[in-house]
Amino acid sequence: MAPRLECPLVKKAICRGAVMVEARDIISRDRLARRRNSDVKDPSRDDGQRCGEGRHRTGLACSLYSMENRVIRTIFFDYDGVLTTDKSGSQTTFRYLSEASGIALSTISAAFSPYSGDLFTGKVSHAKIWHKVCEAMGKALDIDLLAAAFESTPRNHGMFSLAQTLRANYSVGIITDNNKDRMDHLRKHQALDALFSPIVVSAEVGSSKHGQDIFLHATSRADVAPVESIFIDNSEANLVVARALGMHTVFHDDEKNDIDALTRALESLGVRVGCH
């Protein structure tokens, strides 16, 4: 089964009405002032010409024109389940801790469960909850085990290769629901910053993929409009808000991990893979 494409302009008769609503949201708060200052009209050009440049938009009509004529500039990858071969970071971490300690996987999962949401939104760190987690597991573990657990994260080598290839023509970034200490460690251990920019982590933004802030932050950091970007994720639920904001979205089935199918899906959205 090929990855499912979700392009906001596929059904234009339906999307035009939605686009008129979403266009107002696409211009995020932290870029609005800058765009207004740079929006200098040249009377020698009509609105279509100005919009066609993609940088000097004049109101909603111009935003609609641009949305239909933009090219993809940035491709965002989810981390766990896309750039890794484990479905989630919790799966990786809990498996390692269980194997290292002999504690049942279900016990470890239950011990962390009350804190998962706060870890993802940056309200707590592993260091702050470690004592309580150990109490719930019934065994005191050295917190240094976490670093080893993070390093056990299995890279999806085919996906990293695809990202490296795409980087010849596009910027490639990461949008991930993750805790900060894990991603800080993995950025160094896997040299993620050498390939991906920006790397946007929910714990740093204070917003998960179920809200719009993480996506607006990512597109602002990349200096692109949502419609100029693609987001790849292994969860359909994580694509809903991104799609509503105007981003092109692609579902990646992590169980099949069909990189060739994903490549074809990207090409169908106009992405040039490689030098061709």
Sequence and secondary structure as in RCSB ss.txt:
>XXXX:A:sequence
MAPRLECPLVKKAICRGAVMVEARDIISRDRLARRRNSDVKDPSRDDGQRCGEGRHRTGLACSLYSMENRVIRTI
FFDYDGVLTTDKSGSQTTFRYLSEASGIALSTISAAFSPYSGDLFTGKVSHAKIWHKVCEAMGKALDIDLLAAAF
ESTPRNHGMFSLAQTLRANYSVGIITDNNKDRMDHLRKHQALDALFSPIVVSAEVGSSKHGQDIFLHATSRADVA
PVESIFIDNSEANLVVARALGMHTVFHDDEKNDIDALTRALESLGVRVGCH
>XXXX:A:secstr
    EE TTSSHHHHHHHHHHHHHHHS HHHHHHHHHH    TTS HHHHHHTSS   HHHHHHHHHHH    EE
EE IIIIIBSSS HHHHHHHHHHHHH   HHHHHHHHGGGHHHHHTTS  HHHHHHHHHHHHTS   TTHHHHHH
HT  B HHHHHHHHHHTTTSEEEEEE   HHHHHHHHHHTTGGGT S EEEHHHHT  TTSSHHHHHHHHHHT  
GGGEEEEES GGGGHHHHHTT EEEE  TTT  HHHHHHHHHHTT   TT 
